[in-house]
């Protein structure tokens, strides 16, 4: 806060300059002149010292901070963050309950991958030739063998993982990631899962991965010691200490999948380890584009996940239902018997996704069990479920109501119907407004309304607040002011200043003694307010001023999450503030003299420095960011953006307003009345500037504006973040990937989006 002290001290020096000015008082006595000179000298000395110390401390802090971000320490911190993130996510996804579901795989078809001799030849250019598997059949394995497949069998440590929908590809990648971290030595690459459904191949893969790293692990936004102005995320990628695990090539739009494959090959050529997952059919289609030559993942071996065996499914369902020879496990006997006949049921329940859906629906936990257990034998109804599509649709449709059954340990404030409606709306938002993306980011819910509409709303809110403040000052002044004379309460002139800012601006052009002097009666104040804040012209000027402030604040708008604010006093901020101060100062000096020009130049420079210099600091999490942590940090930074200009307006701008007006009107003495009026005006200006910065430079500002729309038109819960967190932590409907949520599976998202208007819900219950 030394820079604040420095600015206040500079203003104090201006007060001394005003005191000794002969333009206002004529020749002064020796005492007054000595006081003025002393006041000016004190302000200049203290201000210069404070600003110098602040600048030196800032530079020292930056050097110390940069010195603590060596690339080695960043790698180790990232490894800890990734491990903590995915271990917690595996627990929430119940991957180990009752035990990890074993997934097996076989080598991919030769037409989908490189020939084995060519793979060995490519890998030999970068490592020993004798350490890899001798033939594709050696890639086959089950469960935790996947770590050994990548590190010891696959030539060049490049692997393609293919599988049918819901076959457990993501679950296998999580197993691979945790296995690699268990075997990792200091300095080894850190495996990171990148859901590439949100990648647009028009952006280079390296740039997108760097952006994704800084989103999911905000500490990587900082610079490293060895790479100057390059942030840590980009430095990690350039130094090849990140092992990319790219999940979901099939979720990219079909026309650009081949382009995406070409982009992956360009960014990650042979010699760099990489893992890519995709559905088999979609990957095969990407190999045969309509235009251009076929693309494939260069220099990579491939595996294909196999369906679960009947014994695996039977043992898993019985164990999840209580174990062999228990009445609850016996409920599954008709289903398992039907599966032996190779009916559609065997194909549907042969994937980890549908197996998870079935266990959630028909094997409720003790804290969510109703009066009777649901009977899985209904799955054997051939008339109701004649084929695989009908069975899979039934499981997807019944999953959400089952996930939101009444819980005795974790009661849910939303009914199953309302929860399903909310999830359908979110899925439709991703499908239509976000063009099929899978990330549910709370700060991207602003896309529910067009950007021009949100801009109009923010400008309207600022104008409304300014009008309300002026009206409040007018009303409170009337209530606190006697009809014949002003009371001696300091609040009277403070509220007068709060309500009279538009008149104050007009009075600069046409100075009047009414505002400049100390009014003695309410009759002196009434014309000022009636002709000012509530006059049509004044309201128009007030609205235009607020729209201008909103537009300037939006120039450096930031709608991504932030941790806190900072005063970024760089060359652009300095020259913008200096240019604004020179224009205002020269204009006022030509009309009213050098003291008025200097005073208003200081006010203009302070306002410009606040508006252009206050920026957001990215979150600096020591672990992987969670949506709730990012939300709270950005909400706190929004409050800081709002309060900082209020404090600056009351302490810094108020003296400038007072001196500037006194130099123009030439009749305002340095009295308590003048100080209170100027403080009220400074507070008014700080409120307007603070709201403009809070709405335009934080993600929470836009999120706060969109919540009413989501509540009224989308009929979402008011506390959307609480709903998303509950759906992830307690219901298993959403999964967390860094600082965003995703649906448990893309098939669930597409199913909900396809029938977004199919459910009619009752009125929302009252929530405490």
Protein Blocks (a to p, Z undefined) as FASTA:
>chain_A
ZZmmmmmmmmmmmmmmmmmpmklnopadfklmmmmmmmmmmmmmmmmmmmmmmmmmmmmm
mmmmmmmmcfklmmmmmmmmmmmmmmmmmmmnommbcbdcddddddddfklmccfklmmm
mmmmmmcfklpcfbfklmgcehjlmmmmmmmmmghiiacddddehilmmmmmmmmmmmmm
mmpcehiacdddddfklpcfkbcfklmmmmmmmmmmmmlmpccfklojacfklmmmmnop
accddehjllpcfklmmmmmmmmmmmmgghiacdddddfklmmmmmmcfbdcddddehia
cdddddddfklmmmmmmmmnnpghiaklmmmmmmmmmmmnopaklmmmmpfklmmmmmmm
mmccfklccfbdcdfklmmmmklmmbfklmmmmmmmmmmmmmmgccfklccfbdfklmmm
mmmmmmmmmmmmnnopabdcfklmmmmpcfklmmmmmmmmmmmmmmmmmmmmmmmmmmmp
cfkbccfbfklmmmmmmmmmmmmmmmmmmgcfklmmccfbfklmmmmmmmmmmpmklmmm
mmmmmmmmmmmmmmmgcfbdcfbdcddddfklmmmmmmmmmmmmmmmmmmnojklmmmmm
mmmmmmmmmmmmpccdddddfbdcdfklmmmmmmmmmmmmmmmmmmmmmmmmmmmmmmmm
mmmnopaccdfklmmmmmmmmmmmmmmmmmmmmmmmcfklmmmmmmmmmmmmnopafblm
lmmmmmmmmnomaccehjaccdfbfklmmmmmmmmmlpccddddddZZ
